Amino acid sequence: MNYPIPASPPEVVALGQKSVNEALIAAAIAGVVQTARLTGQSLDDLMAEIMADDALLDTQQRQWLSQVVAVAWQELP
């Protein structure tokens, strides 16, 4: 199933109501990258947010996610 890339933070949050699969995760990552760009964040700003300590992901998971987001940042128009 294909999901449109979310264009705003509320649309990214709304994805949380869907069943989780690879396409949904890809759409969420693309939406976060687009939203960050639209709000003037740099890739470094976004990486800092991802790497911030939280209860959801451990350090290794945050590092993996930051690598995926960096690739998405480079690949998305």
C-alpha positions as CSV (number, residue, x, y, z in Angstrom):
1,M,0.0,0.0,0.0
2,N,1.3,3.4,-0.9
3,Y,1.0,6.4,1.4
4,P,1.3,10.0,0.4
5,I,4.2,11.9,1.9
6,P,2.8,13.9,4.8
7,A,3.1,17.6,4.3
8,S,2.8,18.8,7.9
9,P,3.5,17.7,11.4
10,P,-0.2,16.8,12.1
11,E,-0.2,14.6,9.0
12,V,2.9,12.8,10.2
13,V,1.2,12.3,13.6
14,A,-1.9,11.0,11.8
15,L,0.1,8.2,10.3
16,G,0.2,6.7,13.9
17,Q,-3.4,5.6,13.4
18,K,-2.4,3.3,10.5
19,S,-1.1,-0.2,10.7
20,V,2.7,-0.1,10.7
21,N,4.5,-1.4,7.6
22,E,7.5,-0.5,5.5
23,A,5.6,1.9,3.3
24,L,4.1,3.7,6.3
25,I,7.6,4.1,7.9
26,A,9.1,5.4,4.6
27,A,6.2,7.9,4.2
28,A,6.7,9.1,7.8
29,I,10.5,9.6,7.3
30,A,9.9,11.5,4.1
31,G,7.3,13.6,5.8
32,V,9.6,14.5,8.7
33,V,12.4,15.4,6.2
34,Q,10.0,17.6,4.2
35,T,8.6,19.3,7.3
36,A,12.1,19.9,8.7
37,R,13.1,21.6,5.4
38,L,9.9,23.7,5.3
39,T,10.5,25.0,8.8
40,G,14.1,25.9,8.0
41,Q,15.8,23.1,9.9
42,S,19.1,21.8,8.6
43,L,20.1,18.2,8.5
44,D,22.3,18.8,11.5
45,D,19.3,20.2,13.4
46,L,17.2,17.1,12.5
47,M,20.1,14.8,13.5
48,A,20.3,16.5,16.9
49,E,16.6,15.8,17.5
50,I,16.9,12.2,16.5
51,M,19.9,11.6,18.7
52,A,18.4,13.3,21.7
53,D,17.9,10.8,24.5
54,D,14.4,9.6,24.8
55,A,12.5,6.6,26.1
56,L,11.3,5.4,22.8
57,L,14.5,4.3,21.0
58,D,17.8,3.2,22.4
59,T,21.1,4.7,21.2
60,Q,21.7,2.1,18.5
61,Q,18.2,2.5,17.1
62,R,18.6,6.3,17.1
63,Q,21.9,6.0,15.2
64,W,20.3,3.7,12.6
65,L,17.4,6.1,12.2
66,S,19.7,9.0,11.8
67,Q,21.5,7.2,9.0
68,V,18.2,6.5,7.3
69,V,17.1,10.1,7.6
70,A,20.4,11.4,6.3
71,V,20.0,9.2,3.2
72,A,16.4,10.4,2.8
73,W,17.5,14.0,3.1
74,Q,20.0,13.5,0.3
75,E,17.7,11.6,-2.0
76,L,14.4,13.5,-1.7
77,P,13.9,16.5,-3.9
